[in-house]
Amino acid sequence: MAREKIRIVNLCKRWRDVTAIDNMNLSIEEGDFITLLGPSGCGKTTTLRSIAGLEEPTSGELYLNNKLVFSKKEEIVVSPAKRNLGLVFQSYALWPHMTVFDNIAFGLRIKKLPKSEVKMKVLSVLKDMKLEGYEERYPQELSGGQQQRIAIARMIVNRPDIYLMDEPLSNLDAKLRVDMRSELKELHQRSGATTVYVTHDQVEAMTMSTKISIMKDGVIQQIGTPEEVYRRPANLFVAEFISNPKMNFFNAEVLSEGGNRFINAGGIKLNIKPGLIQNQSSVKAAIRPEDFIITDSGIEYEVTSYLPSGSTSLVYAKRGEDKIAIMLDGSYKAEAGDKIKVGIKKGLFNLYDIETGNKIF
């Protein structure tokens, strides 16, 4: 059974009338790569900084390795230096006047390790991060991706218990971000280190995490594996946020036919289990673009635009007031004005309460 590495209990952080973290409870197990995901201002960076000890919460408790490192009630505040954490920031925070070697060795020298041990550790981590031969360069002589690797190398050379990363890839171009995602995932697999990663990029979260914590207004909306939050969003906010291309939403009628109940979502009939919906006459139905199919038995829609992108084709279509996005294989061809018949893959939809926004099915 995995050991609990981080535990957050009733944590709050407020500035006057602004609440950045609102009574948060979160347990992170050893070896997890958990991503705090959400829009700007949702409290994810404040949460990370609270774990690091760089931000003092207003109330609540924080445990690292079952040791209480923060408690407002008991007046316990363990300093960042004593939490055995590694941090990587968006800005890299490299010393411009120091060589690559000296930037990485900085923390080891503070610990007063022997010169031979410092050299061995730095050269070893440079090899791991594919930076051999760069030790005498200065940060300004390196690319953004290389500077990011130096920042990561500086963190892992000290062998911290926990890695904390605050949007470390946001300054890189698109191709380099993809490469660095792969490298960070490999690093996590090699080290087994517990990692807390902050981003607003859902693709980063989906591709790298073992778990995702989705936040809004300082409150965790859902915690789960990438598959869980993608396939079974807990509420309409999560369904819309974890969505690229955008999830299709319908104000759907609940109807009966021959003793059976079904949902009418944009003309498409969605069968539901008996007793699932009791009193509602309408619900919000959500269907992902890739879960539509083109079928002769489907409902007719008119294509409004066609966006091919190589491996996939994105088709936008309408039927009266209903507009949908459909993700199809790249070989599919269409033109504006084409009539297509649309259905969905069996069971691949979610239903939400219109008033609360919470998941029904």
Summary of the structure (lengths in Angstrom):
residues: 361
radius of gyration: 24.7
end to end distance: 30.4
largest distance: 82.1
contacts: 1123
relative contact order: 0.11
helix: 26%
strand: 39%
